[in-house]
Amino acid sequence: MNMELIHQIERRALPELNRISNGLEAEFPEYEFRVFSNSGGAHTSNPWHVIGVSCLFHKDRDNLNEVMLQIGAYSLKSAPKLWAGIVWGDTLEAEYQLFATPVPADSENLEKIARALPDLVEELKKVIHKWRSGK
């Protein structure tokens, strides 16, 4: 797995994701926000790592309603790709995508994601407002 890429993404994004989470908690105190960083697929040909901020609308584990601002790194053993957007936690269905398809994991695309974080937050807020108003 490409640990250097994971560390680079986390160094750049985690401090800002913590600030985003704190701001969302202040704006939407009725929901639970958390910053996450998870890896998977280490024993497969396509390991991945995702980081982001999740918004849990309620704690009914049988009917999970969670939306996430997510930054993902995929294909970490071969040609790493990046993706960023807003996804639903129960289905991982994309509500919004920064890129139409995953892009090469290079410094230019990492910078594009960093610059797009304010826009991603606004997209996440749109989903939260829609949820709050009854979908």
Buried (B, 14 or more C-beta within 10 A) or exposed (E): BBEEBBEBBBEBBBEBBEBBBEBBBEEBEEBBBBBEBEBEBEEEEEBBBBBBBBBBBEEEEEEBBBBBBBBBBBBBEEEBBBBBBBBBBEEEEEBBBBBEEBBEBEEEBBEBBBEBBEEBBEBBBEBBEEBEEEE
